[in-house]
């Protein structure tokens, strides 16, 4: 210490380097075996890094690698540009088309009013009888099904039957396109349309308000969920976990149904879909509430969640809070409400997302899900797999990455151990068929 204290900073640095070299740290030429070992260790830590591929899987993985390399060499690389502008490029991508065929397992984070592509909502639902529309002061729309003229809404124009409105316009296609624009964030100029987080969040929540009157009409509520299951099934997804507000639903005569009715409707539709599609495993619901609740309201919602789970254990998976995290109340604010189940000896699983981050390179357990596909002009799960595989994973991601992500979606679902085993066996059969058909 006395020697070091008497030396200047530069002399201390030089002495430290000499001592380290003398100790063997500076061994001259780096050992290439150690470098290769470090590279292998890093690769093994990535998602899919320890997955052992069959010969057929290795052939398909090599094919995917070549396709991905070509896309990275193109003038426009889809993951590097805004998703709205990348959509047509992704749809033409050979990698994307292959991912569409791939058995993806489960979608574990999907919100109730953004499951179905908005084209179906406009072209199917708004053409049904008794569908009214009004136009808001915030340049959006509201819908309502009613046997008679609905009650006026604040800050909204007079209600008009869509059937009547379509009869008055020259071009119903333009009208339908404008309706779809109110139900999605999609725009040709996203940078100027959404210059800040605040603006995009307001617009995001506005799309849900616009869809509310359509989806909460009781007959549509069931049809919408069935169509959502159909769209995910067609995208080779075999199980769904829906984050649902369980809103009050209504009939043409304005009579209303409570949350228990909505949860039972989800259960009945899921059972029907599984009966008609035996290679689909089903769906469960994560009951959600908005972060805008005060503590008293939150306690009441948690108490209701416990009651609903007791009544519908098959379909209800747990509870979740939705809404903008950085602009809303943190989980800590709701700690008294969220502690109620434990205090009462009740198990109510929570499915919070706090501080979501992509951790693929570190091999942390993760799954791919599409959250609100319809809001972004997408459907199903393939777009998200494309962005994760090509964008996040880059050239290091391979077929083992995709395989582990699909398996993770079942492994980390809310299914019972017995159903997970059944799901994995079903997925493996689908996976083997996919490999056989695409690895030639």
Residue pairs with C-beta under 8 A, 6 or more apart in sequence:
4 12
4 15
7 15
17 26
20 26
43 49
43 396
44 50
44 363
45 361
45 362
45 363
46 360
46 361
46 362
46 363
46 393
46 396
46 397
46 401
47 360
47 361
47 363
47 366
47 393
47 397
47 401
47 404
47 405
48 397
48 398
48 399
48 400
48 401
48 402
48 403
48 404
48 405
49 363
49 400
51 400
51 401
51 403
51 404
53 61
53 399
53 400
53 403
54 435
56 435
56 436
56 439
57 399
57 400
57 403
57 435
57 439
58 399
59 439
60 399
60 435
60 438
60 439
61 398
61 399
61 400
63 438
63 439
64 95
64 98
64 398
64 399
65 395
65 398
67 94
67 95
67 98
68 95
68 389
68 390
68 395
69 395
71 77
71 78
71 93
71 95
71 390
72 390
72 395
76 86
76 89
78 86
78 89
78 90
78 93
78 386
78 387
78 390
78 391
79 86
79 387
79 390
79 391
79 392
80 391
81 89
82 190
82 191
83 376
83 383
83 387
84 185
84 186
84 187
84 188
84 190
84 376
84 377
85 188
85 190
87 377
87 378
87 383
90 96
90 383
90 386
93 386
95 386
95 389
95 390
96 382
96 383
96 386
98 438
99 382
99 385
99 386
99 389
99 402
100 235
100 236
100 382
101 236
101 434
101 437
101 438
102 236
102 385
102 402
102 406
102 434
103 236
103 238
103 406
103 427
103 430
103 431
103 434
104 235
104 236
104 237
104 238
104 368
104 381
104 382
104 385
104 406
104 409
105 237
105 238
105 239
105 405
105 406
105 407
105 408
105 409
105 410
105 423
105 427
106 237
106 238
106 239
106 240
106 241
106 281
106 367
106 409
106 410
106 413
106 423
107 232
107 237
107 239
107 240
107 241
107 369
107 370
107 381
107 409
108 241
108 367
108 369
108 409
108 412
108 413
109 241
109 243
109 353
109 367
109 369
109 370
109 371
110 228
110 232
110 240
110 241
110 242
110 243
110 369
110 370
110 371
110 372
110 373
111 242
111 243
111 244
111 288
111 322
111 371
111 372
112 215
112 242
112 243
112 244
112 245
113 208
113 211
113 212
113 215
113 374
114 207
114 208
114 371
114 372
114 373
114 374
114 375
115 224
115 225
115 228
115 231
115 232
115 242
115 373
115 374
116 224
116 227
116 228
116 231
116 374
116 379
117 231
117 373
117 374
117 378
117 379
118 180
118 183
118 184
118 374
118 377
119 180
120 227
120 231
121 180
121 183
121 211
121 214
121 215
121 224
121 374
122 176
122 179
122 180
122 183
123 176
124 223
124 227
125 131
125 214
125 220
125 223
125 224
126 133
126 143
126 162
126 176
126 179
126 214
127 162
128 145
128 220
129 163
130 145
130 146
130 147
130 161
130 252
131 143
131 144
131 145
131 161
131 162
131 163
131 214
132 143
132 144
132 145
132 146
132 149
132 150
132 159
132 160
132 161
132 162
133 141
133 142
133 143
133 144
133 159
133 160
133 162
133 165
133 179
134 141
134 142
134 144
134 153
134 156
134 157
134 158
134 159
134 160
135 141
135 156
135 157
136 142
136 153
136 155
136 156
136 157
137 155
137 156
138 155
138 206
140 182
140 206
140 209
140 210
141 179
141 182
141 210
142 153
142 156
142 209
142 210
142 212
142 213
143 210
143 211
143 212
143 213
143 214
144 150
144 159
144 213
145 213
145 214
145 217
145 220
145 250
145 252
146 159
146 252
146 254
147 252
147 253
149 159
150 159
152 158
152 159
165 175
166 172
166 175
169 175
181 187
182 206
182 207
182 210
183 207
183 210
183 211
183 374
183 375
184 207
184 374
184 375
184 376
184 377
185 194
185 200
185 203
185 204
185 207
185 375
185 376
185 377
186 376
186 377
187 193
187 194
193 203
194 200
194 203
198 327
201 324
201 327
204 372
204 375
207 375
212 247
214 220
214 224
215 221
215 224
216 247
216 248
216 249
216 250
217 249
217 250
217 251
218 249
218 250
218 251
218 257
218 261
218 265
221 249
221 262
221 265
222 265
222 268
222 269
225 242
225 265
225 266
225 269
225 270
226 269
226 272
226 273
228 240
228 242
229 240
229 269
229 270
229 273
229 280
229 283
230 273
231 379
231 380
232 240
232 380
232 381
233 273
233 277
233 280
234 380
235 379
235 380
235 381
235 382
236 382
236 430
237 380
237 381
238 279
238 280
238 281
238 423
238 426
238 427
238 430
239 280
239 281
239 282
239 283
239 409
239 410
239 413
239 415
239 423
240 282
240 283
240 284
241 283
241 284
241 285
241 286
241 317
241 413
241 414
242 266
242 283
242 284
242 285
242 286
243 285
243 286
243 288
243 320
243 322
243 351
244 262
244 266
244 285
244 286
244 287
244 288
245 288
245 289
245 290
245 322
246 259
246 262
246 263
246 285
246 287
246 288
246 308
247 259
247 262
248 256
248 257
248 258
248 259
248 262
249 256
249 257
249 261
249 262
249 265
250 256
250 257
251 257
259 287
259 304
259 308
260 308
260 311
260 312
263 285
263 287
263 308
263 311
263 312
263 315
263 316
264 312
266 283
266 285
266 315
267 312
267 314
267 315
270 282
270 283
270 315
271 282
273 280
273 282
273 283
274 280
274 281
274 282
279 426
279 430
281 415
281 419
281 422
281 423
281 426
283 315
284 314
284 315
284 316
284 317
284 414
284 415
285 315
285 316
285 317
286 316
286 317
286 318
286 319
286 320
286 351
286 414
287 305
287 308
287 309
287 316
287 318
287 319
287 320
288 319
288 320
288 321
288 322
289 298
289 301
289 319
289 320
289 321
289 322
290 321
290 322
290 323
291 321
291 322
291 323
291 324
291 325
291 328
291 329
292 323
292 328
292 329
293 301
293 334
295 333
295 334
295 336
295 337
298 334
298 337
298 338
299 336
299 337
299 340
301 337
302 319
302 337
302 338
302 340
302 341
302 348
303 340
305 319
305 348
306 340
306 341
306 344
306 346
306 348
308 316
309 316
309 318
309 348
317 349
317 351
317 414
318 348
318 349
318 350
318 351
318 414
319 348
319 349
319 350
319 351
320 350
320 351
320 352
320 353
321 331
321 334
321 352
325 353
325 354
325 355
331 338
331 352
331 354
338 350
341 347
341 348
349 414
351 414
358 366
358 392
359 366
360 366
360 388
360 392
360 393
360 397
360 401
361 396
365 408
365 411
365 412
366 405
366 408
367 405
367 408
367 409
367 412
368 381
368 384
368 385
368 388
368 405
368 409
369 381
369 384
369 409
370 378
370 380
370 381
370 383
370 384
373 379
373 380
373 381
373 383
373 384
378 384
385 402
385 405
388 397
388 405
389 397
389 401
389 402
390 397
393 401
403 431
406 427
406 431
407 424
407 427
410 420
410 423
410 424
410 427
411 420
411 424
413 420
413 423
415 423
